[in-house]
Amino acid sequence: MKNPNDGFLKGRIRSVKFALKGMWLLITTEDSIKAQLFFGFVATLLGFYFHISITEWLIQTLIIGLVLVAEALNTAVEKIADFIHPDYHKKIGFIKDISAGAPAFAVIISLIIAGIIYLPKIIAIL
């Protein structure tokens, strides 16, 4: 919550602290984020191994971020939905299913991009 006594800089520092806390909570409590961080780490190692171009690094980093953001937003929607209606409810289930679709889209896109970046490099080795 915003403190009316905070100046601009102090307010931004508080915002960064909240953001870092949120990232830490995601990393330490959510298995989906842990899994996506692992796959992002593997992709990073592959990037070093295959000496991908700067453009490929930019795209790969952007896509890793996209997946992590989608997972984080999905987690937030699910937590809010569970808070509002802890018991099963058809409409809440629908909302949570739609929310789960966002990271699924991001993962599918990331796999396509990984294929575009890495398949030619793997085929060249074979």
C-alpha positions as CSV (number, residue, x, y, z in Angstrom):
1,M,0.0,0.0,0.0
2,K,1.2,3.5,-0.9
3,N,2.5,5.5,2.0
4,P,1.5,9.2,1.5
5,N,4.7,10.3,3.2
6,D,6.9,8.6,0.7
7,G,8.6,10.7,-1.9
8,F,9.0,9.6,-5.5
9,L,12.4,7.9,-4.9
10,K,11.4,6.2,-1.7
11,G,8.2,5.0,-3.3
12,R,10.2,3.4,-6.2
13,I,12.6,1.7,-3.8
14,R,9.6,0.3,-1.9
15,S,8.1,-0.9,-5.2
16,V,11.4,-2.7,-6.1
17,K,11.4,-4.4,-2.7
18,F,7.9,-5.6,-3.2
19,A,8.8,-6.9,-6.7
20,L,11.8,-8.7,-5.4
21,K,9.8,-10.2,-2.6
22,G,7.2,-11.4,-5.2
23,M,9.9,-13.0,-7.3
24,W,11.4,-14.7,-4.3
25,L,7.9,-16.0,-3.3
26,L,7.4,-17.4,-6.8
27,I,10.8,-19.0,-7.0
28,T,10.5,-20.6,-3.5
29,T,6.9,-21.7,-3.5
30,E,5.7,-22.4,-7.1
31,D,6.8,-25.6,-8.9
32,S,5.7,-24.3,-12.3
33,I,8.2,-21.3,-11.9
34,K,10.9,-23.7,-10.7
35,A,10.4,-25.9,-13.8
36,Q,10.4,-22.9,-16.2
37,L,13.6,-21.5,-14.5
38,F,15.2,-24.9,-15.0
39,F,14.3,-25.0,-18.7
40,G,15.4,-21.4,-19.1
41,F,18.8,-22.4,-17.5
42,V,19.1,-25.3,-19.9
43,A,18.3,-23.0,-22.8
44,T,21.0,-20.6,-21.6
45,L,23.6,-23.4,-21.4
46,L,22.6,-24.5,-24.9
47,G,23.1,-20.9,-26.1
48,F,26.6,-20.9,-24.7
49,Y,27.4,-24.4,-26.1
50,F,26.1,-23.6,-29.6
51,H,27.5,-20.0,-29.6
52,I,24.2,-18.5,-30.7
53,S,24.2,-15.0,-32.2
54,I,23.3,-11.9,-30.4
55,T,19.9,-11.8,-32.1
56,E,19.2,-15.3,-31.0
57,W,20.3,-14.4,-27.4
58,L,17.9,-11.5,-27.4
59,I,15.0,-13.6,-28.7
60,Q,15.8,-16.5,-26.4
61,T,16.0,-14.2,-23.4
62,L,12.7,-12.4,-24.3
63,I,11.0,-15.8,-24.7
64,I,12.3,-17.1,-21.3
65,G,10.9,-13.8,-19.8
66,L,7.6,-14.3,-21.6
67,V,7.2,-17.8,-20.1
68,L,8.1,-16.7,-16.6
69,V,5.7,-13.7,-16.7
70,A,2.9,-15.8,-18.0
71,E,3.5,-18.4,-15.3
72,A,3.6,-15.6,-12.6
73,L,0.4,-14.0,-13.9
74,N,-1.3,-17.4,-14.0
75,T,-0.2,-18.1,-10.4
76,A,-1.6,-14.7,-9.3
77,V,-5.0,-15.3,-11.0
78,E,-5.2,-18.8,-9.4
79,K,-4.3,-17.4,-5.9
80,I,-7.0,-14.7,-6.3
81,A,-9.6,-17.2,-7.5
82,D,-8.8,-19.6,-4.6
83,F,-9.0,-16.7,-2.1
84,I,-12.4,-15.5,-3.5
85,H,-13.9,-18.9,-3.8
86,P,-11.9,-21.7,-1.9
87,D,-14.4,-24.4,-2.8
88,Y,-14.8,-25.8,-6.3
89,H,-17.0,-23.6,-8.5
90,K,-17.6,-24.1,-12.2
91,K,-17.0,-20.4,-13.1
92,I,-13.8,-20.2,-11.0
93,G,-12.6,-23.4,-12.7
94,F,-13.3,-21.8,-16.1
95,I,-11.3,-18.7,-15.1
96,K,-8.4,-20.8,-13.8
97,D,-8.4,-22.9,-16.9
98,I,-8.2,-19.8,-19.1
99,S,-5.4,-18.5,-17.0
100,A,-3.5,-21.7,-17.3
101,G,-3.8,-21.3,-21.1
102,A,-1.6,-18.2,-21.1
103,P,1.6,-20.0,-20.0
104,A,0.7,-22.9,-22.3
105,F,0.7,-20.5,-25.3
106,A,4.0,-19.0,-24.1
107,V,5.6,-22.5,-23.8
108,I,4.4,-23.5,-27.2
109,I,5.8,-20.4,-28.7
110,S,9.1,-20.9,-26.8
111,L,9.4,-24.4,-28.2
112,I,8.9,-23.2,-31.7
113,I,11.5,-20.6,-31.3
114,A,13.9,-23.1,-29.7
115,G,13.4,-25.3,-32.7
116,I,14.1,-22.5,-35.1
117,I,17.3,-21.6,-33.2
118,Y,18.6,-25.0,-32.2
119,L,17.5,-27.6,-34.8
120,P,19.7,-26.3,-37.6
121,K,22.7,-26.3,-35.2
122,I,21.9,-29.9,-34.0
123,I,21.4,-31.1,-37.5
124,A,24.7,-29.6,-38.6
125,I,26.4,-31.7,-35.8
126,L,24.8,-34.9,-37.1
